[in-house]
Amino acid sequence: MNKALIFNIQKFSLHDGQGIRTTIFFKGCPLNCKWCHNPEGINIAKEIMHDNAKCTLCRVCIDNCPSNAISIQNNNILTDNLLCKYCGKCVFNCVYNVREIVGKEYTVEEVLKEVLKDKVFYEESGGGVTLSGGEPVMQIDFVEELLKKLKENNIHTAVDTSGAMTFDCYERIYKYTDVFLYDLKIMDDEKHKIFVGTTNKVILENLKKLSKIHKHIIIRMPIINNINANFEHISTTIKYLKDLNIEEVNLLPYHDISRHKYRQLNINYDECNMSVPSDNTMDKFKEMFQKSGLNVKIGG
């Protein structure tokens, strides 16, 4: 029986494809983007999120941990993930609800049962189900089975992917995927290694291959000052995309609304002088794509 580790099933989503959707967030990602909006999705394993800003250091979590995995250091609660058994006793006994286990195992049948509850909304709005993360394709056996089940139930499907997996994974699922939301972050390989944590060669090559076998690919590009919000990056991206079968490009202005998640995971948020590009800059980038003949919009 296929199982997957999922950290959120978000209903009534309006930003992960057309219409009203249910977005399923899978744990685990081969990338480590410095601006990641879902840092709880990077690690393939379960994690504890703890909001030290709201914590009173009452020690109830420590006293109820059978694994002695919790301690106080520098007036902060820290959890040793190697010792933690994720039994949930610390979460259950936390008076102030500042602790959360991130990641829950689901079977395909359990996920399908959950998403089918909202099938009427998909039908009325032209929506469906989006698989996101993290990187859903890391759990390919589960994803392939789930996509097949969704298509058997006539539900529109979207897969939000980094493109960083081996291409055989995409070959397994493209027939059951109505649209790919394909992330394209930095064209310069050396900068990609610095800010994303790995080479972009596989990502770019997979995009070429996927565009030959799939008609509906939407490119999603985060635009971030001091990283990729420059005309050279945009020009290089346009040159690369022009000869591919791309349906649309979404330009996504940087935001840091997930900064609090990094604190709760005890991860340093490395800003690297990142900031939001101006509306005027975004409009100029949009105009460059339009002049090249590519369909483009700001947001997605």
JOGI-V707653 format. One line per field, one symbol per residue. burial: 1 if it has 24 or more other C-alpha atoms within 12 Angstrom, else 0. Layout:
burial->???
//
This chain:
burial->000111111111101111111111111111111111111111111111111100101001110010001110000011100001010111100100011111111101001100110110110000111111111111110111111111100011111111111110110011011111111111110001001101110011011111101101111111111011100011101101110111111111110100111111111010000001100001001101100001111111
//
